Amino acid sequence: MEEKFLEALAAARSAAEKLGVRIRPVQDMAAAHRCLSGHRESDGFWSLADKKRLDLTLEALSVKKQHTALFTDEEANTALERLMSAGYRF
C-alpha cells in the first residue's frame, strides 16, 4: 500500500512539473508523515492551488480512500483543513 501511495505521489509530482510547479520529491513514508505533521503545506501547495490542481498535492493524495489507512486521524485532519482552506472541492 505504501508503494502505491509513493508511486501516486511521484506521478503527481511529474504532472505538477509539467504545469511549471516544482515539488520536492518524497522518497519514503516518513517524509510524507513529517509533511503532514508540520505547520505548513507541502511544497508547491499554493502554486497548485493557483492552478486549480490541488488534486496533485500530498494532502489530496493522503485523504483518498485507498491511502487513508497509511495516515493517522490527526494527519488526515491536517490534510483536510489545508485543502478546505484553499477551497478544494471533493
C-alpha positions in Angstrom: 0.0 0.0 0.0 2.8 2.4 0.8 4.5 1.7 -2.5 1.2 2.6 -4.4 1.0 5.8 -2.5 4.6 6.8 -3.3 4.0 5.9 -6.9 0.9 8.1 -7.0 2.8 10.9 -5.4 5.7 10.6 -7.9 3.1 10.7 -10.8 1.5 13.8 -9.2 4.9 15.4 -8.9 5.6 14.7 -12.6 2.2 16.2 -13.6 2.9 19.3 -11.4 6.3 19.8 -13.1 4.5 19.8 -16.5 2.5 22.7 -15.1 5.6 24.5 -14.1 5.3 23.7 -10.4 8.3 22.3 -8.7 7.7 19.9 -5.8 10.4 18.3 -3.6 10.3 14.5 -4.1 9.0 12.5 -1.2 11.2 9.4 -1.0 9.5 7.5 1.8 6.5 7.4 4.1 8.5 9.1 6.9 8.8 12.2 4.8 5.1 12.2 4.0 4.3 11.9 7.7 6.7 14.8 8.5 5.0 16.9 5.9 1.5 16.3 7.3 2.8 16.7 10.9 4.4 20.1 10.1 2.9 23.5 10.4 2.9 24.4 6.7 1.6 23.0 3.5 3.6 20.7 1.2 5.9 22.2 -1.3 4.0 23.6 -4.3 0.7 23.5 -2.5 -0.2 27.1 -3.1 1.2 27.1 -6.6 -1.0 24.1 -7.4 -4.0 25.9 -5.7 -3.5 28.9 -8.0 -3.6 26.5 -11.0 -6.7 24.7 -9.6 -4.8 21.4 -9.3 -4.8 20.7 -5.6 -5.5 17.1 -6.6 -1.8 16.8 -7.2 -0.8 17.7 -3.6 0.4 15.3 -1.0 -2.6 16.5 1.1 -5.1 15.4 -1.5 -3.5 12.1 -2.2 -3.3 11.3 1.5 -7.1 11.7 2.0 -8.0 9.5 -0.9 -9.9 6.4 0.2 -7.2 4.0 -0.9 -4.5 5.8 1.1 -6.2 6.8 4.3 -5.0 3.7 6.2 -1.4 5.0 5.9 -2.1 8.1 7.9 -3.2 8.9 11.4 -6.5 10.7 12.1 -4.5 13.8 13.0 -2.6 13.8 9.8 -5.8 13.3 7.8 -7.4 16.2 9.6 -4.4 18.4 8.9 -4.6 17.5 5.2 -8.4 18.1 5.1 -8.0 21.5 6.9 -5.3 22.6 4.4 -7.3 21.5 1.4 -10.5 23.2 2.7 -8.7 26.4 3.5 -7.6 26.5 -0.2 -11.1 25.9 -1.5 -10.6 22.3 -2.6 -13.8 20.6 -3.8 -14.1 16.9 -3.0 
